[in-house]
Amino acid sequence: MSSANQNYRRDADALGQFGQFGGRFVAETLMPLILELEQAYNDARSEPNFIAELDRFNAEFVGRPSPLYFAERLTEQYGGAKIFFKREELNHTGAHKINNCIGQVLLARRMGKTRIIAETGAGMHGVATATVCARFGLECVVYMGATDIERQRDNVARMRLMGAKIIPVTSGKGTLKDAMNEALRDWVTNVDNTFYMIGTVAGPHPYPTLVRDFQSIIGRETHSQMLEREGRLPDSLVACIGGGSNAMGLFHHFLDYPEVQMIGVEAAGHGLDSGKHAASLKGGVPGVLHGNRTYLLQDEDGQIDDAHSVSAGLDYPGIGPEHAWLHEEGRVEYVAVTDQQALDAFHNCCRMEGIIPALETAHALAEVARRAPTLPSDHLMVVCLSGRGDKDMPTVLRLMEEQA
Amino acid sequence: MSNRLQQRFADCAEQNRAALVTYICAGDPGYDASLSLLQNLPGAGADIIELGMPFSDPMADGPTIQAAAVRALDAGQTQRKTLEMVRAFRAKDQTTPLVLMGYYNPIHRYGAEAFLNDAHAAGVDGLLIVDLPAEHDNELGPMARDLGLDMIRMASPTTDAKRLPRVLANASGFLYYVSLNGVTGVGQADNAVVDAALSDIRKQSDLPICVGFGVRTPAQAAAFARTATGVVVGSALVEAMFNGGEAAALELTRGLAGAMQR
């Protein structure tokens, strides 16, 4: 377990691993490509021109810094911890996903790549990818599960509007993992001109690291904003986890402040005992998929199980390898909330704060609802408002009708 | 190198022909049909068997082998049943080399050490794990070599001369040359490009080289057989089995075997 002075803010080791998790488990054809990407990223990450360009796009195109907002009515309602929202849903394209896409598109340009591919679940990463491709005039192909296309029609329309080609994926259950398989098949076929823009802190090294780095601006801003407002560090951080990019973005900067508690919230779907959930840490075991070793939902034979969540963005049978490591180290606490708990928190946030959160984000809010009432009024809690819920209107309206 | 692989490549060299390597997916379309095909492949001219271990997420495979894996898993195939098939095959055939091909997770779940022991005991000669590149040799390599199992590596058009030594280190059995950038069963390689790649690899290695991906017909196989040590046919065979059953698969195998002579 953890010791207070351990260094948790670190890069992956020579094998691309955090502890036993992560790695470069890809076919030989892709191996030279991810090594080239790693080299390009290592060159770029410390280069002043690259950093300056990233800063400029974050400020002028994404709209950063995103506000740290005191959720006063929610705080009153729960009568405990002082609750703050880190407003990532106010970013251009309505979620934290754009932070990563801006970083990766600048990297792709440096590498001379002209064609961008991506996988998407809820469509938020797809929209962010289509957005940066439009901005830089790059060809964009997005793989999306047929099931997800059905439940996220608005995002599909947005991507098409910006010139992206959407390829429906019908293999498997037609969700995020299947889209990722197809994107990898595309990449292995189009190795020369194509850059694979992975949307979360998963996949082969260096993706978990570079996505984390591009997202970690969330935590850095939170730190200075909280200092300015309250004069000290937050006591706890709460974020939802599918692959885990918004959570890693919020947590990473704070990992070596032992006084800051961190809670990652997985999707328990119909319940952890139901067999229909997406909680890889709570209900999975370590394995290897999509280039990395991590906790996976799988059967006794090592076949990957389908995940289930009301939110398409959490509907993935794995989790980023750095989360798997932080889980085993005990540095971050991981919990799971059900579809119903998330929906209740969704409605409550709409009514109490006038903010329609994404269903993914609502999982984090459900954990806040559980935890905040038990904490003292001087406890500072930050929840990552990772995305806006406009895309979820059809799902929510359908569920409201069913439950009426 | 396993005795069986070594012996088979030597026999083929003596007969001035390339080795025919046939891929089938274990348990497709069901255990019994798949075992019967497996047992009859050598008689139809297959020199080396690549037995696919079905996986739910075969990222490097095209639609044909994806569908085969789905059929096998739906019919109840597991890692244990695949090893059972190997035992049944070995009971009647002690000379044809058999290599397991697939993805790492089912082995990881089984337990690496237990799986290698069981595979060796069943009569497996080597392993070709698509998503276990040279960089992760430590996962299975040392244990496999202790048992005398070959870890078969892949090289591809993206593997340049600078990277090749890394791929060749600790490789044994044969080198699987992926003829084109892409997934199995889709596209067709340029023979001249592949020939050049093989001669580059041979400057660095004495390993037998089997060429696969996109080889469908006896004519295509014959073109590769001129320069490769072996030729791998997978999707076309899986397709023949699916469309025409064992008789069609064996007919294709005989046709391919006839194309191996140099």
Interface residues (C-beta under 8 A of the other chain):
Chain A: L15 G23 R24 F25 V26 A27 E28 T29 L30 M31 P32 L33 S171 G172 K177 N181 L184 R185 V188 T189 N190 V191 V285 P286 G287 V288 L289 H290 G291 R293 L296 Q298 E300 D301 G302 Q303 I304
Chain B: F55 S56 D57 P58 M59 A60 G62 Q66 L73 T78 Q79 R80 Y103 Y104 N105 P106 I107 H108 R109 Y110 V130 D131 L132 P133 A134 E135 H136 R153 M154 A155 S156 P157 T158 T159 D160 R163 V167 V178 N181 G182 V183 V186 G187
